Amino acid sequence: MKITRNTPGQLILSDTPWFIGIALALFILAFAGAGLGAASSGGENLWFGIIFALMGGGMGFAAFCLFVRRVQVILGRSEGSLVIRRQSVFGYSRVEHRLADLSHAEVESTTSRSRTLYRPVLILDGGMSAGRHPVAEAYTSGRGPHQLAEAVNAWLPAAGPSKVDTGSQSA
C-alpha cells in the first residue's frame, strides 16, 4: 500500500497489486497456451492438452480471484468522511465512516515462521463501527505499514502525541 495523495484536504492510501496480477495473468496464458498447443497436435495429446490447459489455467484463475484485490482508503477533510473501497473479481464494496470517528492509526504485528509481519489498522472510537479496521487483509514485512500509520496520524486534525501510536499490537 502506498500514499497516492497527501494534501491538507485529502489523504488517499491505495493498493493496486499490479505485479501479482500481471504475473498471474501470464501464468494463466502460459498454461492455457501450452495445453492448447499440445491439444492441437491431436492424437493422444488431445486430452492431455485440454486437461493441462484447464487445470493450469484454472489454478491460475483461482489464485487471481483470491489474491488480486484493489484497496483504496480516502480521508476527506471537507466531506468529513473516511471511505474504504475494495474491488476484486467478485465485486466492489464501499464503506463510509465519519472522519470524526477516526481516532488514529496503529500497526498490528504477527509472527510467521520466525518473521515479524505488519499491517496498518484504523481505530474508530465512535459511531456504529467503533473498533479496529485493518486497511489491508494481508500482513507484510518492511516499513510500509508503519509509514502509512504515521501518515494517517500526521494528517488527522486532532492527532497529537496522545493519539499517535504506531507501535506493534499482537493480532
Secondary structure in CASP SS format (residue, H / E / C, confidence):
PFRMAT SS
TARGET T0000
AUTHOR 0000-0000-0000
METHOD secondary structure of the structure
MODEL  1
M C 1.00
K E 1.00
I E 1.00
T E 1.00
R E 1.00
N E 1.00
T C 1.00
P C 1.00
G C 1.00
Q E 1.00
L E 1.00
I E 1.00
L E 1.00
S E 1.00
D E 1.00
T C 1.00
P C 1.00
W H 1.00
F H 1.00
I H 1.00
G H 1.00
I H 1.00
A H 1.00
L H 1.00
A H 1.00
L H 1.00
F H 1.00
I H 1.00
L H 1.00
A H 1.00
F H 1.00
A H 1.00
G H 1.00
A H 1.00
G H 1.00
L H 1.00
G H 1.00
A H 1.00
A H 1.00
S H 1.00
S C 1.00
G C 1.00
G C 1.00
E C 1.00
N H 1.00
L H 1.00
W H 1.00
F H 1.00
G H 1.00
I H 1.00
I H 1.00
F H 1.00
A H 1.00
L H 1.00
M H 1.00
G H 1.00
G H 1.00
G H 1.00
M H 1.00
G H 1.00
F H 1.00
A H 1.00
A H 1.00
F H 1.00
C H 1.00
L H 1.00
F H 1.00
V C 1.00
R C 1.00
R E 1.00
V E 1.00
Q E 1.00
V E 1.00
I E 1.00
L E 1.00
G E 1.00
R C 1.00
S C 1.00
E C 1.00
G C 1.00
S E 1.00
L E 1.00
V E 1.00
I E 1.00
R E 1.00
R E 1.00
Q E 1.00
S E 1.00
V C 1.00
F C 1.00
G E 1.00
Y E 1.00
S E 1.00
R E 1.00
V E 1.00
E E 1.00
H E 1.00
R E 1.00
L H 1.00
A H 1.00
D H 1.00
L E 1.00
S E 1.00
H E 1.00
A E 1.00
E E 1.00
V E 1.00
E E 1.00
S E 1.00
T E 1.00
T E 1.00
S E 1.00
R C 1.00
S C 1.00
R E 1.00
T E 1.00
L E 1.00
Y E 1.00
R E 1.00
P E 1.00
V E 1.00
L E 1.00
I E 1.00
L E 1.00
D C 1.00
G C 1.00
G C 1.00
M C 1.00
S C 1.00
A C 1.00
G E 1.00
R E 1.00
H E 1.00
P E 1.00
V C 1.00
A C 1.00
E C 1.00
A C 1.00
Y C 1.00
T E 1.00
S C 1.00
G C 1.00
R C 1.00
G H 1.00
P H 1.00
H H 1.00
Q H 1.00
L H 1.00
A H 1.00
E H 1.00
A H 1.00
V H 1.00
N H 1.00
A H 1.00
W H 1.00
L C 1.00
P C 1.00
A C 1.00
A C 1.00
G C 1.00
P C 1.00
S C 1.00
K C 1.00
V C 1.00
D C 1.00
T C 1.00
G C 1.00
S E 1.00
Q E 1.00
S E 1.00
A C 1.00
END
